[in-house]
Amino acid sequence: MPGGYAYDNDVEVAFRQHACLSAMLDDFTRSRLSTVVAVPGTRCLEVGAGAGSVARWLADRGATVVATDLKPHRVPTRAGIRVLAHDITAEPVPDPPYDLIHARLLLLHLAEREAVLRKLAAALAPGGSLAVEDWHIRPEHLVVDAPDQHDVALFERYQRILMTVIGSDPTWATRIHGQMVGAGLAGVDTAIHSPVWPAGSPGALLVTVNLDLFRSRLLAAGLSAAELDHLRWLVTDRHSGLVLRGHLLYSTIGRAPLAPA
């Protein structure tokens, strides 16, 4: 879906998608954000909140959170969280400034990613932090182990086709650090989460979301129904022998300059 966001919170598989992403990434995200969520009352903006697992964690730590999404109905309504339907590509940042703004696995799917990053950076309070987390997706050497080389080739071909189908930028994550520096943020810091996903794990099962959501497009792009079914078996059967190198999650945090004394 070039030029637009590929994933829709209304589709049936969205619940599975959010559950997999939370299981895969929340521990790492929490470890990163805990370095910048210092005191109760911290004003936070969670952009592209999905099912709200990060927003809930921030609120549990005493933050006041605005959680936005195009379709935010999966984010729970609870104390400390204001849920807002919002399009970050077309609308101003709601109610700035913020002490922390966080976006995970959002900007790589947006054609306007550089402009959105600058918009978010400009919405920080003095000394506030912007945390952007996105995958660097490299189809080559994605398979650590598989039943045979045909499965290795099939999975890598699927990954290349998928990125074309959904219109994401697989290399964007490697540019976030420089983009934050260019936006005037200070103390920019990047950490990289490098997981391994065996068959049946949340990371491998996330593939089934794409197989269901984009099946017709994957077929039109040249993968056969038999190949898609075989991919499903590879990632779901814990005894298939498939082990994947997880996508590298680049977590980059930059801080707005402090106001002059």
MILOMAR-745285 format. One record per residue: x negated, y negated, z of N, C-alpha, C in turn; residue in three letters. Coordinates in nm, 3 decimals. Atoms other than C-alpha are relative to their C-alpha. Layout:
<pts>
n_x;n_y;n_z;ca_x;ca_y;ca_z;c_x;c_y;c_z;r
X;Y;Z;X;Y;Z;X;Y;Z;Ala
...
</pts>
This chain:
<pts>
n_x;n_y;n_z;ca_x;ca_y;ca_z;c_x;c_y;c_z;r
-0.083;0.120;0.000;0.000;0.000;0.000;-0.087;-0.125;0.000;Met
0.089;0.114;0.004;-0.250;-0.264;-0.112;0.075;-0.129;0.028;Pro
-0.058;0.128;-0.031;-0.178;-0.608;0.031;0.100;0.002;0.114;Gly
-0.095;-0.009;-0.109;0.050;-0.482;0.309;-0.045;0.101;0.103;Gly
0.034;-0.093;-0.107;0.050;-0.278;0.628;0.058;0.136;-0.032;Tyr
-0.039;-0.131;0.052;0.066;0.094;0.553;0.091;0.078;0.094;Ala
-0.070;-0.083;-0.098;0.222;0.227;0.874;0.121;-0.073;0.056;Tyr
-0.128;0.057;-0.038;0.582;0.170;0.981;0.046;0.063;0.132;Asp
-0.044;-0.053;-0.129;0.701;0.204;1.341;0.138;0.065;-0.004;Asn
-0.133;-0.059;0.011;1.045;0.310;1.217;-0.002;0.146;-0.044;Asp
0.001;-0.135;0.057;0.932;0.636;1.054;-0.010;0.103;0.112;Val
-0.007;-0.106;-0.101;0.977;0.966;1.237;-0.137;0.036;0.055;Glu
0.132;-0.044;-0.044;0.606;1.043;1.249;-0.074;-0.105;0.083;Val
0.069;0.105;-0.076;0.522;0.714;1.424;-0.024;0.042;0.145;Ala
0.020;-0.045;-0.137;0.572;0.875;1.765;-0.122;0.090;0.009;Phe
0.117;-0.090;0.001;0.318;1.147;1.677;-0.127;-0.080;-0.024;Arg
0.116;0.083;0.029;0.081;0.888;1.534;-0.048;-0.073;0.125;Gln
0.037;0.077;-0.119;0.088;0.672;1.848;-0.054;0.091;0.110;His
0.047;-0.093;-0.102;0.047;0.974;2.076;-0.142;0.046;-0.029;Ala
0.135;-0.043;0.037;-0.259;1.093;1.884;-0.101;-0.112;0.023;Cys
0.094;0.111;-0.015;-0.421;0.749;1.877;-0.027;-0.032;0.147;Leu
0.019;0.025;-0.142;-0.363;0.698;2.247;-0.093;0.103;0.063;Ser
0.083;-0.107;-0.057;-0.516;1.035;2.335;-0.145;-0.011;-0.049;Ala
0.132;0.007;0.059;-0.812;0.973;2.104;-0.082;-0.119;0.050;Met
0.075;0.126;-0.008;-0.901;0.613;2.180;0.019;-0.079;0.128;Leu
-0.030;0.088;-0.113;-0.748;0.473;2.498;-0.112;-0.006;0.103;Asp
0.107;0.003;-0.101;-1.029;0.578;2.732;-0.113;-0.093;-0.041;Asp
0.108;0.087;0.049;-1.289;0.406;2.516;0.044;-0.146;0.001;Phe
-0.051;0.137;0.002;-1.074;0.096;2.467;0.006;-0.057;0.141;Thr
-0.009;0.048;-0.138;-1.011;0.069;2.841;-0.138;-0.033;0.057;Arg
0.136;0.026;-0.051;-1.382;0.094;2.916;-0.054;-0.131;-0.055;Ser
0.046;0.125;0.061;-1.449;-0.192;2.676;0.074;-0.121;0.058;Arg
-0.077;0.115;-0.046;-1.166;-0.418;2.790;-0.018;-0.027;0.149;Leu
0.018;0.021;-0.144;-1.237;-0.363;3.158;-0.117;-0.094;0.029;Ser
0.111;0.093;-0.019;-1.551;-0.574;3.108;0.045;-0.145;-0.014;Thr
-0.044;0.137;0.024;-1.340;-0.880;3.017;0.135;-0.031;0.065;Val
-0.125;0.026;-0.073;-1.011;-0.838;3.210;-0.037;-0.005;0.147;Val
0.065;0.013;-0.131;-1.139;-0.975;3.537;0.097;-0.018;0.115;Ala
-0.083;0.036;-0.115;-0.855;-1.108;3.749;0.147;0.015;-0.035;Val
-0.145;0.002;0.025;-0.479;-1.066;3.790;0.043;-0.136;-0.052;Pro
-0.046;0.124;0.059;-0.294;-1.325;3.587;-0.068;-0.034;-0.130;Gly
0.064;0.020;0.129;-0.525;-1.299;3.286;0.106;0.003;-0.110;Thr
-0.096;0.004;0.111;-0.322;-1.401;2.979;-0.057;0.079;-0.118;Arg
0.048;-0.089;0.105;-0.353;-1.131;2.712;0.099;0.004;-0.116;Cys
-0.080;-0.023;0.120;-0.227;-1.094;2.356;-0.044;0.131;-0.062;Leu
0.026;-0.130;0.064;-0.204;-0.740;2.219;0.068;-0.003;-0.137;Glu
-0.052;0.016;0.136;-0.165;-0.764;1.840;0.008;0.136;-0.066;Val
-0.020;-0.133;0.056;-0.021;-0.464;1.658;0.006;0.102;0.112;Gly
0.000;-0.076;-0.126;0.075;-0.308;1.990;0.042;0.145;-0.016;Ala
-0.039;-0.139;0.019;0.219;0.014;1.844;0.100;0.045;0.104;Gly
-0.088;-0.049;-0.107;0.372;0.210;2.133;-0.034;-0.063;0.134;Ala
0.025;0.080;-0.119;0.213;-0.021;2.389;-0.088;0.060;0.106;Gly
0.081;-0.063;-0.105;-0.033;0.206;2.570;-0.105;-0.097;0.056;Ser
0.099;0.096;-0.048;-0.299;-0.067;2.588;0.067;-0.114;0.075;Val
-0.074;0.106;-0.068;-0.044;-0.334;2.679;0.042;0.044;0.141;Ala
-0.039;-0.050;-0.133;0.081;-0.115;2.966;-0.120;0.002;0.095;Arg
0.120;-0.006;-0.084;-0.274;-0.063;3.093;-0.041;-0.140;0.045;Trp
0.034;0.138;-0.037;-0.343;-0.437;3.085;0.096;-0.052;0.107;Leu
-0.097;0.046;-0.098;-0.020;-0.509;3.272;-0.021;0.069;0.135;Ala
0.027;-0.072;-0.125;-0.106;-0.242;3.530;-0.116;-0.062;0.077;Asp
0.114;0.065;-0.064;-0.426;-0.435;3.600;0.033;-0.143;0.044;Arg
-0.042;0.131;-0.045;-0.227;-0.750;3.672;0.000;-0.108;-0.106;Gly
-0.002;0.099;0.107;-0.254;-0.919;3.332;0.143;-0.033;-0.040;Ala
-0.126;0.040;0.062;0.032;-1.111;3.175;-0.018;0.018;-0.150;Thr
0.026;-0.047;0.136;0.069;-0.957;2.828;0.113;-0.041;-0.095;Val
-0.091;0.014;0.113;0.236;-1.066;2.506;-0.039;0.109;-0.099;Val
0.025;-0.114;0.089;0.265;-0.750;2.294;0.080;-0.020;-0.128;Ala
-0.067;0.029;0.126;0.341;-0.810;1.927;-0.016;0.115;-0.098;Thr
0.005;-0.094;0.111;0.415;-0.591;1.628;0.105;-0.044;-0.100;Asp
-0.105;0.027;0.097;0.611;-0.615;1.306;0.133;0.057;0.048;Leu
-0.118;-0.068;-0.056;0.857;-0.370;1.465;-0.039;0.053;0.138;Lys
0.057;-0.031;-0.131;0.781;-0.368;1.837;0.090;0.084;0.091;Pro
-0.099;-0.066;-0.085;1.073;-0.152;1.956;-0.057;0.120;0.075;His
0.059;-0.113;-0.074;0.839;0.130;2.069;-0.080;-0.046;0.122;Arg
0.071;0.052;-0.117;0.666;-0.099;2.321;0.099;-0.009;0.117;Val
-0.095;0.002;-0.111;0.829;-0.054;2.665;0.018;-0.139;0.057;Pro
-0.029;0.124;-0.070;1.000;-0.348;2.831;-0.020;0.023;0.149;Thr
0.031;-0.018;-0.141;0.859;-0.384;3.180;-0.064;-0.127;0.054;Arg
0.060;0.118;-0.061;0.722;-0.637;3.425;-0.142;-0.020;-0.052;Ala
0.134;0.033;0.047;0.415;-0.814;3.294;-0.019;0.004;-0.149;Gly
0.012;-0.011;0.146;0.483;-0.749;2.925;0.117;-0.072;-0.067;Ile
-0.099;0.062;0.087;0.668;-0.976;2.685;-0.018;0.060;-0.139;Arg
0.006;-0.067;0.130;0.750;-0.789;2.364;0.055;-0.094;-0.106;Val
-0.034;0.100;0.101;0.767;-0.995;2.046;-0.018;0.056;-0.140;Leu
0.014;-0.032;0.143;0.839;-0.917;1.680;-0.074;-0.115;-0.067;Ala
0.087;0.107;0.049;0.568;-1.106;1.495;-0.085;0.052;-0.114;His
0.086;-0.032;0.113;0.374;-1.106;1.167;-0.125;-0.088;0.010;Asp
0.122;0.077;-0.023;0.016;-1.212;1.242;-0.057;-0.056;-0.129;Ile
0.052;0.051;0.127;-0.057;-1.263;0.871;0.072;-0.125;-0.046;Thr
-0.083;0.108;0.054;0.223;-1.515;0.814;0.042;-0.104;0.103;Ala
-0.048;0.089;-0.105;0.302;-1.674;1.151;-0.115;-0.046;0.089;Glu
0.103;0.043;-0.096;0.101;-1.879;1.401;-0.009;0.097;0.117;Pro
0.015;-0.079;-0.121;-0.037;-1.702;1.705;0.099;-0.052;0.104;Val
-0.102;0.048;-0.093;0.245;-1.716;1.963;-0.058;-0.047;0.134;Pro
0.028;0.052;-0.134;0.196;-1.934;2.272;-0.147;0.008;0.042;Asp
0.140;0.003;-0.046;-0.184;-1.977;2.277;-0.017;-0.109;0.106;Pro
0.117;-0.087;0.018;-0.434;-2.000;2.435;0.006;0.123;0.089;Pro
0.006;-0.126;-0.074;-0.525;-1.655;2.569;-0.140;0.022;0.056;Tyr
0.128;-0.040;-0.059;-0.796;-1.524;2.797;-0.056;0.124;-0.069;Asp
0.042;-0.119;0.074;-0.805;-1.198;2.598;0.098;0.024;-0.113;Leu
-0.079;-0.044;0.114;-0.681;-1.108;2.251;-0.061;0.131;-0.049;Ile
0.047;-0.132;0.041;-0.705;-0.743;2.143;0.080;0.049;-0.120;His
-0.064;-0.063;0.117;-0.631;-0.575;1.809;-0.077;0.126;-0.033;Ala
0.064;-0.128;0.030;-0.701;-0.206;1.743;0.064;0.065;-0.122;Arg
-0.043;-0.069;0.121;-0.679;-0.035;1.404;0.110;-0.078;-0.071;Leu
-0.096;0.087;0.068;-0.492;-0.331;1.257;-0.065;-0.072;-0.117;Leu
0.053;0.089;0.102;-0.720;-0.562;1.065;-0.051;0.075;-0.123;Leu
0.048;-0.071;0.118;-0.869;-0.293;0.840;0.111;0.027;-0.100;Leu
-0.114;-0.024;0.088;-0.517;-0.245;0.697;0.055;-0.128;-0.062;His
-0.055;0.127;0.046;-0.461;-0.615;0.626;-0.092;-0.064;-0.104;Leu
0.079;0.068;0.102;-0.574;-0.788;0.308;-0.054;-0.133;0.053;Ala
0.038;0.131;-0.054;-0.594;-1.112;0.510;-0.086;0.012;0.124;Glu
0.068;-0.032;-0.125;-0.823;-0.959;0.774;-0.095;-0.109;0.047;Arg
0.094;0.104;-0.043;-1.089;-1.233;0.773;0.074;-0.122;0.053;Glu
-0.078;0.115;-0.045;-0.830;-1.510;0.801;0.068;0.028;0.133;Ala
-0.064;-0.036;-0.126;-0.649;-1.325;1.078;-0.101;-0.004;0.114;Val
0.101;0.005;-0.105;-0.971;-1.283;1.275;-0.029;-0.144;0.041;Leu
0.026;0.141;-0.033;-1.039;-1.657;1.251;0.118;-0.061;0.075;Arg
-0.120;0.050;-0.068;-0.680;-1.731;1.355;0.002;0.045;0.146;Lys
0.002;-0.050;-0.137;-0.715;-1.510;1.661;-0.111;-0.067;0.081;Leu
0.110;0.065;-0.071;-1.052;-1.659;1.754;0.038;-0.142;0.042;Ala
-0.040;0.138;-0.029;-0.900;-2.009;1.739;0.106;-0.007;0.110;Ala
-0.107;-0.002;-0.101;-0.624;-1.900;1.982;-0.051;0.036;0.139;Ala
0.057;-0.033;-0.131;-0.864;-1.821;2.268;-0.012;-0.124;0.088;Leu
0.032;0.104;-0.098;-0.889;-2.027;2.582;-0.152;-0.011;0.011;Ala
0.145;0.010;-0.020;-1.239;-2.160;2.659;-0.050;0.116;0.088;Pro
0.053;-0.114;-0.072;-1.443;-1.859;2.768;0.080;0.128;-0.021;Gly
-0.082;-0.118;0.026;-1.171;-1.620;2.646;-0.067;0.094;-0.098;Gly
0.065;-0.105;0.079;-1.254;-1.296;2.466;0.094;0.053;-0.108;Ser
-0.069;-0.068;0.110;-1.148;-1.153;2.130;-0.064;0.137;-0.016;Leu
0.047;-0.138;0.018;-1.175;-0.773;2.103;0.070;0.060;-0.121;Ala
-0.053;-0.061;0.122;-1.131;-0.616;1.760;-0.063;0.137;-0.014;Val
0.047;-0.138;0.012;-1.157;-0.238;1.718;0.056;0.060;-0.129;Glu
-0.042;-0.060;0.127;-1.150;-0.075;1.376;-0.093;0.114;-0.037;Asp
0.079;-0.113;0.047;-1.269;0.243;1.212;-0.088;-0.036;-0.119;Trp
0.083;-0.006;0.120;-1.563;0.263;0.976;0.018;0.140;-0.058;His
-0.041;-0.129;0.055;-1.442;0.540;0.747;-0.091;0.037;-0.117;Ile
0.092;-0.048;0.104;-1.703;0.730;0.546;0.038;0.144;-0.035;Arg
-0.043;-0.136;0.036;-1.569;1.033;0.355;-0.114;0.101;-0.006;Pro
0.111;-0.094;0.012;-1.914;1.183;0.302;-0.044;0.047;0.139;Glu
0.045;-0.062;-0.125;-2.041;1.418;0.573;0.105;-0.010;0.111;His
-0.109;0.010;-0.097;-1.701;1.398;0.741;0.025;0.133;0.070;Leu
-0.027;-0.133;-0.053;-1.685;1.774;0.798;-0.126;0.054;0.067;Val
0.111;-0.059;-0.075;-1.911;1.916;1.069;-0.008;0.151;-0.025;Val
-0.007;-0.144;0.027;-1.796;2.274;1.010;0.135;0.031;-0.063;Asp
-0.122;-0.041;0.069;-1.536;2.448;0.795;-0.015;0.145;-0.045;Ala
0.011;-0.140;0.045;-1.450;2.798;0.672;-0.093;0.018;-0.118;Pro
0.092;-0.011;0.114;-1.631;2.734;0.343;-0.017;-0.136;-0.065;Asp
0.032;0.127;0.065;-1.766;2.465;0.112;0.117;-0.057;-0.079;Gln
-0.118;0.051;0.069;-1.440;2.443;-0.080;0.084;-0.086;0.094;His
-0.075;0.078;-0.097;-1.274;2.319;0.238;-0.068;-0.133;0.028;Asp
0.075;0.124;-0.018;-1.549;2.062;0.289;0.031;-0.096;-0.114;Val
-0.024;0.085;0.117;-1.502;1.929;-0.066;0.144;-0.050;-0.002;Ala
-0.141;0.039;0.000;-1.122;1.928;-0.032;0.025;-0.110;0.102;Leu
-0.028;0.101;-0.102;-1.123;1.733;0.292;-0.060;-0.135;-0.037;Phe
0.063;0.126;0.038;-1.366;1.473;0.163;0.075;-0.065;-0.115;Glu
-0.079;0.056;0.110;-1.160;1.433;-0.156;0.130;-0.059;0.053;Arg
-0.121;0.053;-0.062;-0.844;1.393;0.050;-0.026;-0.135;0.065;Tyr
0.028;0.125;-0.072;-1.008;1.121;0.261;-0.021;-0.116;-0.098;Gln
0.021;0.106;0.099;-1.121;0.925;-0.045;0.131;-0.044;-0.062;Arg
-0.129;0.033;0.061;-0.776;0.945;-0.203;0.088;-0.074;0.099;Ile
-0.085;0.063;-0.100;-0.605;0.849;0.123;-0.032;-0.148;0.013;Leu
0.036;0.141;-0.015;-0.800;0.524;0.155;0.048;-0.083;-0.118;Met
-0.053;0.070;0.117;-0.698;0.431;-0.198;0.151;-0.015;0.011;Thr
-0.145;-0.002;-0.011;-0.336;0.524;-0.131;0.051;-0.104;0.099;Val
-0.052;0.092;-0.102;-0.298;0.314;0.184;-0.060;-0.140;-0.011;Ile
0.051;0.133;0.027;-0.509;0.023;0.061;-0.082;-0.062;0.110;Gly
0.081;0.054;-0.109;-0.733;-0.014;0.366;-0.144;-0.023;-0.045;Ser
0.142;0.025;0.027;-1.093;-0.139;0.372;-0.082;0.088;0.093;Asp
0.071;-0.093;-0.089;-1.306;0.151;0.503;-0.128;-0.055;0.059;Pro
0.127;0.054;-0.049;-1.613;-0.070;0.557;0.017;-0.126;0.085;Thr
-0.025;0.125;-0.072;-1.448;-0.367;0.731;-0.064;-0.002;0.137;Trp
0.049;-0.001;-0.138;-1.555;-0.256;1.077;-0.145;-0.045;0.011;Ala
0.142;0.037;-0.004;-1.921;-0.307;0.990;-0.021;-0.150;-0.016;Thr
0.012;0.146;0.022;-1.851;-0.675;0.913;0.061;-0.083;0.113;Arg
-0.070;0.076;-0.104;-1.654;-0.768;1.225;-0.098;-0.084;0.083;Ile
0.098;0.070;-0.082;-1.963;-0.864;1.426;-0.038;-0.134;-0.065;His
0.039;0.121;0.072;-2.079;-1.114;1.163;0.115;-0.097;-0.016;Gly
-0.116;0.087;0.012;-1.727;-1.246;1.116;0.027;-0.075;0.131;Gln
-0.019;0.069;-0.128;-1.701;-1.323;1.488;-0.104;-0.109;0.020;Met
0.105;0.103;-0.010;-2.034;-1.504;1.485;0.035;-0.119;-0.089;Val
-0.039;0.105;0.093;-1.914;-1.698;1.181;0.119;-0.081;0.047;Gly
-0.117;0.070;-0.055;-1.593;-1.788;1.366;-0.035;-0.084;0.123;Ala
0.044;0.084;-0.110;-1.800;-1.957;1.637;0.004;0.065;0.136;Gly
-0.002;-0.069;-0.129;-1.772;-1.691;1.906;-0.142;0.027;0.047;Leu
0.132;-0.017;-0.060;-2.062;-1.638;2.144;-0.011;0.137;0.066;Ala
0.024;-0.125;-0.071;-2.221;-1.333;2.305;0.065;0.119;-0.066;Gly
-0.070;-0.108;0.072;-2.081;-1.106;2.035;-0.071;0.133;0.026;Val
0.053;-0.131;-0.039;-2.125;-0.742;2.135;0.081;0.108;-0.070;Asp
-0.066;-0.111;0.067;-2.048;-0.425;1.940;-0.045;0.132;0.061;Thr
0.026;-0.138;-0.041;-2.022;-0.070;2.073;0.072;0.092;-0.097;Ala
-0.056;-0.093;0.098;-1.951;0.233;1.856;0.035;0.131;0.068;Ile
-0.050;-0.127;-0.054;-1.741;0.530;1.962;-0.011;0.105;-0.110;His
0.028;-0.102;0.102;-1.852;0.845;1.777;0.048;0.137;0.048;Ser
-0.055;-0.126;-0.051;-1.621;1.141;1.853;-0.018;0.115;-0.099;Pro
-0.011;-0.118;0.087;-1.593;1.493;1.713;0.139;0.057;0.022;Val
-0.139;-0.045;-0.006;-1.249;1.631;1.630;0.012;0.145;-0.048;Trp
-0.026;-0.137;0.045;-1.201;2.011;1.624;0.147;0.016;-0.040;Pro
-0.138;-0.029;0.039;-0.889;2.158;1.466;0.089;0.012;0.123;Ala
-0.094;-0.003;-0.111;-0.587;2.114;1.692;-0.015;-0.112;0.100;Gly
0.020;0.114;-0.089;-0.729;1.809;1.871;0.081;-0.118;-0.053;Ser
-0.077;0.116;0.048;-0.547;1.473;1.855;-0.059;-0.065;-0.125;Pro
0.060;0.060;0.118;-0.800;1.341;1.602;0.029;0.078;-0.127;Gly
-0.032;-0.083;0.116;-0.747;1.635;1.367;0.149;-0.004;-0.031;Ala
-0.145;0.000;0.021;-0.370;1.632;1.419;0.049;-0.131;-0.059;Leu
-0.039;0.126;0.062;-0.358;1.267;1.315;0.009;0.014;-0.152;Leu
-0.006;-0.024;0.145;-0.420;1.398;0.962;0.141;0.039;-0.042;Val
-0.135;-0.043;0.037;-0.072;1.553;0.967;0.094;-0.119;-0.015;Thr
-0.080;0.121;0.017;0.076;1.204;1.008;-0.013;-0.052;-0.142;Val
0.022;0.048;0.136;-0.083;1.098;0.681;0.054;0.097;-0.104;Asn
-0.053;-0.099;0.094;0.013;1.423;0.509;0.151;-0.014;-0.014;Leu
-0.145;0.017;0.005;0.377;1.361;0.601;0.039;-0.136;-0.058;Asp
-0.039;0.136;0.035;0.389;0.986;0.555;-0.030;-0.034;-0.146;Leu
0.044;0.038;0.134;0.205;0.966;0.222;0.000;0.118;-0.098;Phe
0.004;-0.122;0.082;0.280;1.310;0.071;0.023;-0.030;-0.148;Arg
-0.030;0.024;0.141;0.435;1.179;-0.249;-0.113;-0.076;-0.068;Ser
0.109;0.078;0.060;0.150;0.934;-0.307;-0.126;0.086;-0.015;Arg
0.116;-0.090;0.011;-0.116;1.197;-0.237;0.017;0.096;-0.117;Leu
-0.028;-0.088;0.114;0.052;1.428;-0.489;-0.020;-0.077;-0.131;Leu
0.014;0.081;0.121;0.069;1.148;-0.746;-0.145;-0.033;-0.029;Ala
0.141;0.034;0.016;-0.300;1.075;-0.686;-0.087;0.120;-0.038;Ala
0.075;-0.114;0.053;-0.401;1.430;-0.783;-0.017;0.118;0.093;Gly
0.005;-0.116;-0.088;-0.384;1.652;-0.476;0.125;0.087;-0.024;Leu
-0.112;-0.090;0.024;-0.163;1.960;-0.520;0.073;0.030;0.130;Ser
-0.076;-0.039;-0.118;0.110;2.078;-0.284;-0.074;0.109;0.077;Ala
0.074;-0.107;-0.067;-0.098;2.389;-0.211;-0.120;-0.056;0.076;Ala
0.114;0.061;-0.070;-0.398;2.172;-0.122;0.045;-0.074;0.125;Glu
-0.050;0.070;-0.118;-0.191;1.957;0.113;0.041;0.099;0.109;Leu
-0.039;-0.101;-0.098;-0.051;2.266;0.282;-0.124;0.064;0.063;Asp
0.124;-0.058;-0.053;-0.402;2.407;0.318;-0.067;-0.097;0.097;His
0.054;0.100;-0.091;-0.522;2.082;0.474;0.074;0.001;0.134;Leu
-0.078;-0.006;-0.123;-0.237;2.104;0.724;-0.042;0.119;0.086;Arg
0.045;-0.116;-0.075;-0.343;2.454;0.820;-0.137;-0.023;0.063;Trp
0.135;0.023;-0.049;-0.706;2.349;0.855;-0.001;-0.085;0.126;Leu
0.007;0.093;-0.114;-0.632;2.066;1.099;0.086;0.042;0.118;Val
-0.091;-0.037;-0.110;-0.354;2.230;1.304;-0.036;0.131;0.067;Thr
0.031;-0.131;-0.058;-0.474;2.587;1.355;-0.133;-0.008;0.075;Asp
0.121;0.012;-0.081;-0.724;2.584;1.642;-0.105;0.104;-0.036;Arg
0.094;-0.105;0.039;-0.884;2.896;1.496;-0.042;-0.011;-0.146;His
0.034;0.013;0.142;-0.926;2.760;1.142;-0.150;-0.014;-0.023;Ser
0.143;0.021;0.015;-1.292;2.675;1.203;-0.038;-0.141;-0.043;Gly
0.029;0.137;0.042;-1.259;2.310;1.097;-0.043;-0.084;0.119;Leu
0.046;0.100;-0.097;-1.457;2.053;1.295;-0.035;-0.126;-0.079;Val
0.020;0.125;0.071;-1.454;1.689;1.186;-0.086;-0.097;0.079;Leu
0.063;0.117;-0.060;-1.687;1.401;1.254;0.104;-0.109;0.003;Arg
-0.100;0.104;-0.010;-1.443;1.145;1.386;-0.048;-0.130;-0.063;Gly
0.035;0.131;0.052;-1.432;0.803;1.226;-0.069;-0.081;0.109;His
0.073;0.083;-0.095;-1.671;0.561;1.393;0.086;-0.121;0.037;Leu
-0.079;0.115;-0.045;-1.471;0.312;1.602;-0.095;-0.110;0.045;Leu
0.079;0.117;-0.036;-1.650;-0.023;1.606;0.085;-0.088;0.092;Tyr
-0.069;0.085;-0.097;-1.543;-0.218;1.915;-0.085;-0.125;0.020;Ser
0.079;0.124;-0.001;-1.657;-0.579;1.887;0.072;-0.106;0.083;Thr
-0.055;0.100;-0.090;-1.603;-0.843;2.154;-0.083;-0.127;-0.010;Ile
0.066;0.129;0.001;-1.685;-1.212;2.123;0.075;-0.097;0.089;Gly
-0.060;0.094;-0.095;-1.620;-1.504;2.358;0.001;-0.142;-0.056;Arg
-0.008;0.141;0.038;-1.500;-1.854;2.290;-0.093;-0.082;0.088;Ala
0.088;0.084;-0.083;-1.744;-2.123;2.407;0.076;-0.062;0.116;Pro
-0.059;0.068;-0.115;-1.675;-2.271;2.750;0.019;-0.148;-0.031;Leu
-0.023;0.143;0.017;-1.531;-2.620;2.762;-0.116;-0.077;0.061;Ala
0.107;0.081;-0.059;-1.791;-2.892;2.823;0.033;-0.041;0.141;Pro
-0.021;0.038;-0.141;-1.837;-2.972;3.191;0.033;-0.147;0.011;Ala
</pts>
